[in-house]
Amino acid sequence: MSKLFKSFAKRETGAVTVDWVVLTAAIVGLCGVVFAALYDATGGLGTSVGEYLNEKTIE
Protein backbone atom coordinates (compact mmCIF):
# COMPACT_ATOMS: atom_id res chain seq x y z
CA MET A 1 0.00 0.00 0.00
CA SER A 2 2.87 2.35 0.84
CA LYS A 3 4.50 1.68 -2.54
CA LEU A 4 1.24 2.49 -4.34
CA PHE A 5 0.84 5.78 -2.47
CA LYS A 6 4.45 6.83 -3.16
CA SER A 7 4.00 6.04 -6.85
CA PHE A 8 0.78 8.09 -6.94
CA ALA A 9 2.40 11.04 -5.15
CA LYS A 10 5.33 11.15 -7.61
CA ARG A 11 3.16 11.31 -10.73
CA GLU A 12 2.66 14.84 -12.07
CA THR A 13 0.37 14.20 -15.03
CA GLY A 14 -2.74 15.58 -13.32
CA ALA A 15 -1.00 18.69 -11.97
CA VAL A 16 -1.33 20.57 -15.25
CA THR A 17 -5.04 19.81 -15.39
CA VAL A 18 -5.54 21.09 -11.86
CA ASP A 19 -3.62 24.26 -12.72
CA TRP A 20 -5.84 24.91 -15.73
CA VAL A 21 -9.01 24.27 -13.76
CA VAL A 22 -7.95 26.68 -11.02
CA LEU A 23 -6.86 29.31 -13.54
CA THR A 24 -10.11 29.01 -15.49
CA ALA A 25 -12.19 29.24 -12.31
CA ALA A 26 -10.29 32.38 -11.27
CA ILE A 27 -10.89 34.01 -14.65
CA VAL A 28 -14.60 33.15 -14.61
CA GLY A 29 -14.91 34.51 -11.07
CA LEU A 30 -13.13 37.73 -12.02
CA CYS A 31 -15.40 38.16 -15.05
CA GLY A 32 -18.42 37.70 -12.81
CA VAL A 33 -17.22 40.41 -10.42
CA VAL A 34 -16.51 42.81 -13.28
CA PHE A 35 -19.89 42.10 -14.88
CA ALA A 36 -21.70 42.73 -11.59
CA ALA A 37 -19.88 46.02 -11.06
CA LEU A 38 -20.57 47.23 -14.59
CA TYR A 39 -24.19 46.10 -14.44
CA ASP A 40 -24.82 48.11 -11.27
CA ALA A 41 -23.10 51.20 -12.67
CA THR A 42 -24.85 51.17 -16.04
CA GLY A 43 -28.23 50.16 -14.60
CA GLY A 44 -28.47 53.38 -12.60
CA LEU A 45 -27.36 55.42 -15.58
CA GLY A 46 -29.95 53.79 -17.82
CA THR A 47 -32.71 54.51 -15.33
CA SER A 48 -31.65 58.16 -15.08
CA VAL A 49 -31.58 58.59 -18.85
CA GLY A 50 -34.97 56.91 -19.19
CA GLU A 51 -36.54 59.19 -16.60
CA TYR A 52 -35.01 62.25 -18.24
CA LEU A 53 -36.31 61.27 -21.66
CA ASN A 54 -39.81 60.54 -20.30
CA GLU A 55 -40.01 64.08 -18.90
CA LYS A 56 -39.22 65.70 -22.25
CA THR A 57 -42.00 66.54 -24.68
CA ILE A 58 -41.74 66.19 -28.42
CA GLU A 59 -42.66 69.33 -30.26
C-alpha positions in Angstrom: 0.0 0.0 0.0 2.9 2.3 0.8 4.5 1.7 -2.5 1.2 2.5 -4.3 0.8 5.8 -2.5 4.4 6.8 -3.2 4.0 6.0 -6.9 0.8 8.1 -6.9 2.4 11.0 -5.2 5.3 11.1 -7.6 3.2 11.3 -10.7 2.7 14.8 -12.1 0.4 14.2 -15.0 -2.7 15.6 -13.3 -1.0 18.7 -12.0 -1.3 20.6 -15.2 -5.0 19.8 -15.4 -5.5 21.1 -11.9 -3.6 24.3 -12.7 -5.8 24.9 -15.7 -9.0 24.3 -13.8 -7.9 26.7 -11.0 -6.9 29.3 -13.5 -10.1 29.0 -15.5 -12.2 29.2 -12.3 -10.3 32.4 -11.3 -10.9 34.0 -14.6 -14.6 33.1 -14.6 -14.9 34.5 -11.1 -13.1 37.7 -12.0 -15.4 38.2 -15.0 -18.4 37.7 -12.8 -17.2 40.4 -10.4 -16.5 42.8 -13.3 -19.9 42.1 -14.9 -21.7 42.7 -11.6 -19.9 46.0 -11.1 -20.6 47.2 -14.6 -24.2 46.1 -14.4 -24.8 48.1 -11.3 -23.1 51.2 -12.7 -24.8 51.2 -16.0 -28.2 50.2 -14.6 -28.5 53.4 -12.6 -27.4 55.4 -15.6 -29.9 53.8 -17.8 -32.7 54.5 -15.3 -31.7 58.2 -15.1 -31.6 58.6 -18.9 -35.0 56.9 -19.2 -36.5 59.2 -16.6 -35.0 62.3 -18.2 -36.3 61.3 -21.7 -39.8 60.5 -20.3 -40.0 64.1 -18.9 -39.2 65.7 -22.3 -42.0 66.5 -24.7 -41.7 66.2 -28.4 -42.7 69.3 -30.3 
